[in-house]
Amino acid sequence: MIIKSDIISDLKIESVNDLYKLKPFMEEGILKVNKSQISRELGIDRRTVDKYINGFEKSKTRKCNNCITPFYDVIK
């Protein structure tokens, strides 16, 4: 049986946005990730490291409900 996997071989983790690259290694059992050590090096919480490894992406926009918006006509 031949097993092919599309795994990134060159890893350089410089920010939380690069942590998704560790997921395939963890799933294959090739690499055991020390999340506490990564969190110390990046200066973030270890639970944040876990969240970003599992594929979390910060949203680009915020949906903000402004309480003044319905009253623009009254204010004018």
C-alpha positions in Angstrom: 0.0 0.0 0.0 1.3 3.5 -0.9 0.2 6.4 1.2 0.5 9.8 -0.2 0.0 12.9 1.9 0.2 16.6 1.1 2.2 17.7 4.0 4.2 20.9 4.1 7.9 20.0 4.8 9.3 23.5 5.5 7.7 25.1 8.6 8.4 28.5 10.0 6.0 29.7 12.6 6.3 33.4 13.1 2.7 34.4 14.0 -0.6 32.9 15.0 -1.7 32.9 11.3 1.0 30.3 10.5 -0.2 27.8 13.1 -2.7 26.0 10.7 0.4 24.4 9.1 0.9 22.2 12.2 -2.6 20.5 11.9 -1.6 17.9 9.2 1.5 16.8 11.3 -0.7 16.4 14.3 -3.3 14.3 12.4 -0.7 12.0 10.9 1.0 11.5 14.3 4.3 12.7 12.9 4.7 15.6 15.3 3.7 16.1 18.9 3.2 19.9 19.3 4.0 21.6 22.6 1.4 24.3 22.7 2.7 25.8 25.9 6.1 26.3 24.3 4.6 27.9 21.2 2.5 30.2 23.3 5.5 31.3 25.3 7.5 32.1 22.1 4.6 33.9 20.4 3.5 35.7 23.6 -0.1 34.4 23.5 -2.3 32.0 25.5 -2.0 28.3 24.9 -5.7 28.0 24.3 -5.3 30.6 21.5 -2.6 28.4 20.0 -5.0 25.4 20.0 -7.7 27.5 18.4 -5.5 28.7 15.6 -4.0 25.2 15.0 -7.6 23.9 14.5 -8.2 26.4 11.7 -9.6 29.6 13.4 -9.3 32.7 11.2 -9.9 36.2 12.6 -12.7 38.0 10.7 -11.6 40.8 8.5 -14.6 43.0 9.3 -16.7 43.7 12.4 -20.5 43.7 12.5 -21.2 46.5 14.8 -24.7 47.6 15.7 -24.7 51.3 16.5 -27.5 52.4 18.8 -27.6 55.9 17.2 -28.1 54.7 13.6 -32.0 54.4 13.8 -32.2 58.0 15.1 -30.1 59.8 12.4 -33.2 61.5 11.0 -34.3 62.7 14.4 -30.9 64.1 15.2 -30.7 66.0 11.9 
